[in-house]
Amino acid sequence: CYKGIETEIKELFRELETQYSPNSPASNPDQLELVRQRFPHIALSENYSRDSELIHVTCPAHGQKIIVYKNEALIHAEKPLRAAEIWAEQTLNSPRIKQAKEILVFGLANSYHLKELLKRVDRPVHVYEANPDILQYALRHLDLKDILDKVTSIFSSVEQCKTALENKYRGGTLVIAIVTGK
């Protein structure tokens, strides 16, 4: 009798895990539509899927989603929010950043660092994510609405970044600070 109930419970948990797993195809349709509207140059693959061995989301005990890419967490796995706060504070205390009229951040990663940076600045912030797997995955599995509403631009290739910045500053002076997100 108990064996049958145990099997049913295990099947129920598997079903729930599949439906509510952070690795389930989360596709946040409103967020993806916002990306299509604000950043039409970002090619969103309609049938995007990646092997969960390559990239996946984990939710450690603290409950914050952490993207893991090639077995490496893209932010401090134990204290991601505190790590993001420290990164933002250190970044904004840099003399180079204090002088910059705009900021270009290399790496979207888990986005916690960007959220903290955007809370603290009133200058344009651009984001460059060179890895299409990370960009596509983050857009589908993380809540990025606050970031998407606030960043000036998101680039997924060097050419996009170069063209956009050249067009924006043609004939002017570009004062931009480049920082890495991790």
C-alpha positions in Angstrom: 0.0 0.0 0.0 2.7 2.5 1.0 4.8 1.6 -2.1 1.9 2.7 -4.4 1.4 6.0 -2.6 5.2 6.6 -2.6 5.2 6.1 -6.4 2.3 8.5 -6.9 3.9 11.1 -4.7 7.2 10.8 -6.7 5.4 11.2 -10.0 3.5 14.2 -8.6 6.8 15.8 -7.5 8.3 15.1 -11.0 5.3 16.7 -12.7 5.5 19.8 -10.4 9.2 20.1 -10.8 8.8 20.1 -14.6 6.1 22.7 -14.5 7.7 25.0 -11.9 11.4 24.4 -12.3 13.6 27.4 -12.9 14.8 25.6 -16.0 11.4 25.1 -17.5 10.8 27.0 -20.6 9.8 30.1 -18.7 9.4 32.4 -21.6 8.2 35.5 -20.1 6.1 36.7 -23.1 5.6 40.3 -21.8 9.3 40.6 -21.2 10.2 39.2 -24.6 7.8 41.6 -26.3 9.3 44.5 -24.4 12.7 43.4 -25.8 11.3 43.2 -29.3 9.9 46.8 -29.0 12.8 48.6 -27.2 15.7 46.6 -28.7 14.6 45.3 -32.1 18.3 44.7 -33.1 18.5 41.8 -30.6 17.6 38.6 -32.5 15.4 36.5 -30.3 15.2 33.0 -31.4 11.6 31.7 -31.3 12.7 28.1 -30.7 15.5 28.8 -28.3 16.5 25.8 -26.2 19.8 24.8 -24.7 21.1 21.7 -23.2 20.7 22.1 -19.4 24.2 20.7 -19.0 25.5 23.9 -20.7 23.3 26.5 -19.1 20.7 26.3 -16.4 19.2 28.2 -13.4 19.6 27.0 -9.9 17.9 28.4 -6.8 20.1 27.8 -3.8 18.9 28.1 -0.2 18.7 32.0 -0.3 16.1 31.7 -3.1 17.7 33.9 -5.7 18.0 32.6 -9.2 21.6 31.9 -10.3 22.5 31.2 -13.9 25.1 28.5 -14.2 27.0 28.5 -17.5 29.5 25.7 -18.2 29.4 24.7 -14.5 30.2 28.2 -13.3 27.8 30.5 -11.4 27.6 33.9 -13.1 27.6 35.6 -9.7 28.5 34.8 -6.1 26.4 31.7 -5.5 26.0 32.2 -1.7 25.3 36.0 -1.5 24.4 37.3 -5.0 22.5 40.4 -3.8 25.3 41.5 -1.5 27.9 40.8 -4.2 25.9 43.0 -6.6 25.7 45.8 -4.1 29.4 45.7 -3.4 30.1 45.6 -7.2 27.9 48.7 -7.8 29.4 50.6 -4.9 33.0 49.9 -6.0 32.2 50.6 -9.7 30.6 54.0 -8.9 33.5 55.0 -6.6 36.0 54.6 -9.5 37.3 58.0 -10.7 36.9 56.8 -14.3 33.2 56.1 -13.7 32.6 59.4 -11.8 33.8 61.3 -14.9 31.9 59.3 -17.4 28.7 60.7 -19.0 27.6 57.2 -19.8 28.4 53.7 -18.6 28.9 50.6 -20.7 28.6 47.3 -18.7 30.1 44.2 -20.2 28.0 41.2 -19.1 24.3 40.8 -18.3 24.8 37.6 -16.4 22.2 37.3 -13.6 21.5 41.0 -13.8 21.7 41.6 -10.0 24.7 43.9 -10.6 22.8 45.9 -13.2 19.8 46.4 -10.9 22.0 47.7 -8.2 23.9 50.0 -10.6 20.7 51.4 -12.0 19.4 52.2 -8.5 22.4 54.4 -8.0 22.9 56.3 -11.3 21.0 58.8 -13.4 23.3 58.5 -16.5 22.7 56.4 -19.5 23.7 52.8 -19.0 24.4 50.4 -22.0 24.8 46.7 -21.7 26.9 44.4 -23.9 26.4 40.7 -23.5 28.7 38.9 -25.9 27.4 35.4 -25.2 24.1 34.7 -27.0 23.3 31.7 -24.8 23.5 33.8 -21.7 21.5 36.7 -23.2 18.7 34.4 -24.6 18.5 32.4 -21.4 18.4 35.4 -19.1 15.7 37.1 -21.2 13.6 34.0 -20.8 14.3 32.9 -17.3 14.9 36.1 -15.2 12.7 39.0 -14.4 14.5 41.8 -16.2 11.6 44.2 -16.6 13.2 46.9 -14.3 16.4 46.7 -16.2 14.8 46.7 -19.7 12.9 49.8 -18.7 16.0 51.7 -17.5 18.9 50.7 -19.7 19.6 52.9 -22.7 20.6 50.0 -24.9 21.5 46.3 -25.0 24.0 45.0 -27.5 24.7 41.4 -28.4 27.6 42.0 -30.9 30.6 44.2 -31.1 29.3 45.6 -34.5 25.9 46.6 -32.9 27.7 48.3 -30.1 30.2 50.1 -32.3 27.6 51.3 -34.8 25.2 52.5 -32.2 27.8 54.5 -30.3 29.4 55.9 -33.5 26.0 57.1 -34.7 25.1 58.6 -31.3 28.4 60.5 -31.0 29.3 61.4 -34.5 31.2 64.6 -34.4 31.0 64.7 -30.6 33.1 63.5 -27.7 32.4 60.1 -26.2 33.0 59.9 -22.5 32.0 56.4 -21.5 33.3 54.1 -18.9 33.5 50.4 -19.5 33.1 48.0 -16.6 32.7 44.3 -16.3 29.7 42.8 -14.6 31.5 40.1 -12.6 
